[in-house]
Amino acid sequence: MIDVAVAVIQRADGQILLTQRKGEQDFAGSWEFPGGKFEIGESIEQALARELHEEIGIEPVVSAHLITISWRYAHKAVRLHVWRVTQWQDEPVAKENQPMRWFSLSELSGLSFPPANRGIVSALTLSQAYSITGKFADTNELIARVKGALSLGAGIIQLRAKLPVADYLAAAQAILPIVHAAGGHLLLNAPVDVWRQLPQAGIHLSSDKLWALCERPVPKDVLFTASVHSLEQMEQAQLLGVDALLVSPVLPTQSHPDEPALGWQAAAELVAQATVPVYALGGVGLPDLSQALTCGFQGVAGIGSFWKLSV
């Protein structure tokens, strides 16, 4: 396993600095985040600072962990230690004569990256809060609660409701423009054939539905998340090209009191083997966000923190 320090250089306006791989390198022509392999005895911070100095001539001042991704190519295995750098000294310069450009977050999805970098793009563009809908009496209440969840920072709204298909789609259509106007993502917790009737939304699948699939069920520009409870399920979801995962139950829950919880340590060990962002689900909420981030999660997912507090 080759350990690699990777830097997401992000300006105050949100733009990201990328370099382009040259003709003699693997994945030539692809864009990538600056960085490189650890040298013997280096810490992550030391490797990051050295690589940024050698590659683009800057010294990181303010940085924070974003995601760690382990990836196996046919000829090598890498572990990417990805840090977001938001302040630095000096101006970036392409010291190795590599093409270099600033890109907006919205442009990243249209670029070609080495496969291991896909999870970095997801981690950059997804929020730390993922809201799952709870009970609602009618469309007006649904709209009010969704607005409340968005105001609490939820960047993803998963519509989970036991309704006839027509009623479910009507509910989704009512909140879709509200979620999009807030810059968020609406996910349908529904079969793929139901999603096809509202392809402007994304899709969320439960772990049991993953085994019926042999390929990604939606286009690459559609957000696709899945719930998993084990390493086997996680690996299946990643083979299908999932963009983000929900791991549960991290802590005991009132809804499933007899289901054993993973606990933070075991959950962190599972997250460490993911190649995409992972949200903590089950017995957790916004007050647990700091703990979740410390354990390597992208953020937290749930109903209570967003549904009960939002109205």
C-alpha positions as CSV (number, residue, x, y, z in Angstrom):
1,M,0.0,0.0,0.0
2,I,1.5,3.3,-1.1
3,D,0.6,6.2,1.1
4,V,0.0,9.5,-0.8
5,A,-0.5,13.0,0.6
6,V,-3.2,14.8,-1.4
7,A,-4.1,18.5,-1.1
8,V,-7.4,20.1,-2.1
9,I,-6.2,23.8,-2.5
10,Q,-9.4,25.9,-2.1
11,R,-9.6,29.7,-2.4
12,A,-12.1,31.8,-0.5
13,D,-14.3,31.9,-3.6
14,G,-14.6,28.1,-3.5
15,Q,-12.5,27.4,-6.5
16,I,-10.2,24.4,-6.5
17,L,-6.6,24.2,-8.0
18,L,-6.0,21.1,-10.2
19,T,-3.0,20.0,-12.2
20,Q,-3.0,17.8,-15.2
21,R,-1.1,14.5,-15.5
22,K,1.5,14.5,-18.3
23,G,2.0,12.1,-21.1
24,E,4.5,9.7,-19.5
25,Q,2.3,9.2,-16.3
26,D,-0.6,6.8,-15.6
27,F,-4.0,8.3,-16.6
28,A,-2.2,10.9,-18.8
29,G,-4.4,13.9,-19.5
30,S,-6.5,13.4,-16.4
31,W,-6.8,16.2,-13.8
32,E,-5.7,15.6,-10.3
33,F,-5.3,17.2,-6.9
34,P,-1.6,18.1,-6.1
35,G,0.4,15.8,-3.9
36,G,2.5,12.7,-3.9
37,K,4.0,9.7,-2.1
38,F,5.2,9.8,1.5
39,E,9.0,9.6,2.0
40,I,10.3,7.2,4.7
41,G,9.5,8.5,8.2
42,E,7.3,11.4,7.1
43,S,4.0,12.4,8.8
44,I,1.0,13.3,6.7
45,E,1.7,17.0,7.4
46,Q,5.3,16.8,6.5
47,A,4.6,14.9,3.2
48,L,1.9,17.4,2.3
49,A,4.1,20.4,2.9
50,R,7.1,18.9,1.0
51,E,5.0,17.8,-2.0
52,L,3.2,21.2,-2.3
53,H,6.6,23.0,-2.1
54,E,8.1,20.8,-4.8
55,E,5.1,20.7,-7.1
56,I,3.5,24.1,-6.9
57,G,5.8,26.2,-4.7
58,I,3.5,27.0,-1.8
59,E,3.5,26.3,2.0
60,P,0.3,25.2,3.6
61,V,-0.8,27.4,6.6
62,V,-4.4,26.2,7.4
63,S,-5.4,22.7,6.5
64,A,-7.8,20.0,7.7
65,H,-8.5,16.3,7.0
66,L,-11.1,15.8,4.3
67,I,-11.2,12.1,3.5
68,T,-8.9,9.0,3.4
69,I,-9.4,6.6,0.4
70,S,-7.8,3.2,-0.1
71,W,-7.8,2.1,-3.7
72,R,-6.5,-0.9,-5.6
73,Y,-5.4,-0.5,-9.2
74,A,-4.4,-3.5,-11.3
75,H,-0.7,-2.7,-10.8
76,K,-0.6,-0.9,-7.4
77,A,-2.6,-0.1,-4.2
78,V,-2.7,3.5,-2.8
79,R,-4.0,5.1,0.3
80,L,-4.9,8.8,-0.3
81,H,-4.7,11.0,2.7
82,V,-6.7,14.0,1.5
83,W,-6.4,17.4,3.3
84,R,-8.2,20.6,2.4
85,V,-5.8,23.6,2.4
86,T,-7.6,26.9,2.7
87,Q,-4.6,29.2,3.5
88,W,-1.1,29.1,2.2
89,Q,2.0,31.2,1.6
90,D,3.2,32.3,-1.8
91,E,1.4,31.9,-5.1
92,P,1.0,28.5,-6.8
93,V,3.4,28.0,-9.7
94,A,3.6,24.9,-12.0
95,K,7.2,24.0,-11.0
96,E,7.1,20.7,-13.0
97,N,5.7,22.4,-16.1
98,Q,2.4,20.6,-15.6
99,P,-0.8,22.3,-16.8
100,M,-2.5,23.9,-13.9
101,R,-6.0,25.6,-13.5
102,W,-8.5,26.8,-11.0
103,F,-12.0,25.2,-11.3
104,S,-15.3,25.9,-9.7
105,L,-16.9,23.1,-7.7
106,S,-19.7,22.8,-10.3
107,E,-17.1,22.1,-13.0
108,L,-15.4,19.1,-11.2
109,S,-18.1,16.6,-12.1
110,G,-17.4,17.1,-15.8
111,L,-13.6,16.5,-15.6
112,S,-11.6,13.3,-16.0
113,F,-9.9,12.1,-12.9
114,P,-7.9,9.0,-11.9
115,P,-10.6,6.6,-10.5
116,A,-9.4,6.9,-6.9
117,N,-10.1,10.6,-7.0
118,R,-13.8,10.3,-7.5
119,G,-14.5,10.1,-3.8
120,I,-12.6,13.3,-3.3
121,V,-15.0,15.1,-5.6
122,S,-18.0,13.7,-3.8
123,A,-16.5,14.7,-0.4
124,L,-16.0,18.3,-1.7
125,T,-19.5,18.7,-3.1
126,L,-21.6,17.0,-0.4
127,S,-22.7,18.6,2.8
128,Q,-22.1,17.4,6.3
129,A,-25.8,17.0,7.1
130,Y,-28.1,14.5,5.5
131,S,-31.8,14.6,6.5
132,I,-34.2,11.7,6.1
133,T,-37.9,12.6,6.2
134,G,-40.1,11.5,9.1
135,K,-43.8,11.4,9.4
136,F,-45.9,14.2,7.9
137,A,-49.7,14.6,7.7
138,D,-49.9,16.4,4.4
139,T,-47.9,18.2,1.7
140,N,-48.0,21.5,3.6
141,E,-46.4,19.9,6.7
142,L,-43.8,18.1,4.5
143,I,-42.8,21.4,2.8
144,A,-42.6,23.2,6.2
145,R,-40.4,20.4,7.7
146,V,-38.1,20.2,4.6
147,K,-37.6,24.0,4.8
148,G,-36.7,23.6,8.5
149,A,-34.2,20.8,7.7
150,L,-32.6,22.9,5.0
151,S,-32.3,25.8,7.5
152,L,-30.5,23.6,9.9
153,G,-27.8,22.9,7.3
154,A,-29.1,19.7,5.6
155,G,-27.7,19.6,2.1
156,I,-29.4,16.3,1.2
157,I,-33.0,15.4,1.8
158,Q,-34.0,11.8,1.4
159,L,-37.8,11.3,0.9
160,R,-38.7,8.2,2.8
161,A,-42.4,7.7,3.0
162,K,-44.8,4.7,2.7
163,L,-47.2,6.1,0.1
164,P,-48.8,4.9,-3.1
165,V,-46.5,5.7,-6.1
166,A,-48.6,8.5,-7.4
167,D,-48.8,10.2,-4.0
168,Y,-45.1,9.6,-3.3
169,L,-44.2,11.3,-6.7
170,A,-46.5,14.2,-5.9
171,A,-44.8,14.7,-2.6
172,A,-41.4,14.6,-4.3
173,Q,-42.4,17.1,-6.9
174,A,-43.7,19.5,-4.2
175,I,-40.4,19.7,-2.4
176,L,-37.9,19.2,-5.4
177,P,-37.8,22.9,-6.4
178,I,-37.5,24.0,-2.7
179,V,-34.5,21.7,-2.2
180,H,-32.9,22.7,-5.4
181,A,-33.4,26.4,-4.7
182,A,-31.5,25.9,-1.5
183,G,-28.6,24.3,-3.4
184,G,-29.4,20.8,-2.0
185,H,-30.1,17.4,-3.3
186,L,-33.4,15.5,-3.1
187,L,-33.1,11.7,-3.1
188,L,-35.9,9.3,-3.7
189,N,-35.9,6.3,-1.4
190,A,-37.8,4.3,-4.0
191,P,-37.3,1.6,-6.7
192,V,-35.4,2.7,-9.8
193,D,-38.5,2.5,-12.0
194,V,-40.1,5.1,-9.7
195,W,-37.0,7.3,-9.9
196,R,-37.3,7.2,-13.7
197,Q,-40.5,9.2,-13.4
198,L,-38.6,12.0,-11.7
199,P,-35.0,11.9,-12.9
200,Q,-34.3,15.4,-11.7
201,A,-33.9,13.9,-8.2
202,G,-31.2,11.5,-7.0
203,I,-31.8,8.0,-5.6
204,H,-31.2,6.2,-2.3
205,L,-31.2,2.4,-2.1
206,S,-31.3,0.1,1.0
207,S,-28.7,-2.6,1.4
208,D,-31.0,-5.4,0.3
209,K,-31.7,-3.8,-3.0
210,L,-28.0,-3.6,-3.9
211,W,-27.7,-7.3,-4.6
212,A,-30.2,-7.2,-7.4
213,L,-28.0,-4.8,-9.4
214,C,-25.0,-5.5,-11.6
215,E,-24.3,-1.9,-12.6
216,R,-24.9,1.7,-11.5
217,P,-28.7,2.2,-11.7
218,V,-28.5,5.9,-12.6
219,P,-26.3,8.2,-14.7
220,K,-23.1,9.6,-13.3
221,D,-24.5,13.1,-12.8
222,V,-27.3,11.8,-10.6
223,L,-26.5,11.5,-6.9
224,F,-26.7,7.9,-5.7
225,T,-26.4,6.9,-2.0
226,A,-27.0,3.6,-0.3
227,S,-27.4,2.2,3.3
228,V,-24.9,-0.5,4.4
229,H,-24.3,-2.3,7.6
230,S,-21.2,-4.4,6.9
231,L,-18.0,-4.4,4.8
232,E,-19.5,-6.9,2.3
233,Q,-22.5,-4.5,1.7
234,M,-20.1,-1.5,1.4
235,E,-18.0,-3.3,-1.2
236,Q,-21.0,-4.2,-3.2
237,A,-22.3,-0.6,-3.1
238,Q,-18.9,0.7,-4.2
239,L,-18.7,-1.8,-7.1
240,L,-22.0,-0.2,-8.3
241,G,-20.5,3.2,-8.3
242,V,-22.3,4.7,-5.3
243,D,-21.5,8.4,-4.6
244,A,-21.9,8.2,-0.8
245,L,-22.8,5.7,1.9
246,L,-24.9,5.7,5.1
247,V,-23.4,3.3,7.7
248,S,-25.7,2.2,10.5
249,P,-26.5,1.7,13.3
250,V,-23.6,3.6,14.8
251,L,-25.4,3.9,18.2
252,P,-28.5,2.2,19.7
253,T,-31.8,3.5,18.3
254,Q,-35.3,3.7,19.6
255,S,-36.8,2.4,16.4
256,H,-34.6,-0.8,16.4
257,P,-33.6,-1.4,20.0
258,D,-32.7,-5.0,19.5
259,E,-30.3,-4.3,16.6
260,P,-26.7,-4.3,17.9
261,A,-24.9,-1.0,17.3
262,L,-21.5,-0.7,15.8
263,G,-20.1,1.9,18.2
264,W,-17.8,4.7,17.1
265,Q,-14.6,2.6,16.9
266,A,-16.0,-0.2,14.7
267,A,-17.8,2.4,12.6
268,A,-14.6,4.3,12.1
269,E,-12.8,1.0,11.1
270,L,-15.5,0.5,8.4
271,V,-15.3,4.0,7.2
272,A,-11.5,3.6,6.8
273,Q,-12.2,1.0,4.1
274,A,-14.6,3.2,2.1
275,T,-13.7,4.9,-1.2
276,V,-16.5,7.4,-1.1
277,P,-17.9,9.8,1.6
278,V,-19.8,8.0,4.5
279,Y,-22.5,9.4,6.8
280,A,-23.1,8.1,10.3
281,L,-26.7,7.0,10.8
282,G,-28.5,5.4,13.7
283,G,-28.8,7.1,17.1
284,V,-26.8,10.1,16.0
285,G,-27.7,13.7,15.1
286,L,-26.2,17.2,14.7
287,P,-24.8,17.2,18.3
288,D,-22.6,14.2,17.2
289,L,-21.2,15.9,14.1
290,S,-17.8,16.6,15.7
291,Q,-17.4,13.0,16.8
292,A,-18.4,11.8,13.4
293,L,-15.9,14.0,11.6
294,T,-13.2,12.8,14.0
295,C,-14.0,9.2,13.1
296,G,-13.6,9.9,9.4
297,F,-17.3,10.4,8.4
298,Q,-18.4,13.0,5.9
299,G,-21.1,13.9,8.4
300,V,-24.3,12.7,10.1
301,A,-27.6,11.5,8.7
302,G,-30.9,11.0,10.5
303,I,-34.5,12.0,11.1
304,G,-34.7,13.4,14.6
305,S,-32.2,16.2,14.5
306,F,-33.8,17.7,11.4
307,W,-37.5,16.6,11.6
308,K,-38.3,17.3,15.3
309,L,-36.3,20.5,15.5
310,S,-37.3,22.0,12.2
311,V,-41.0,23.0,13.1
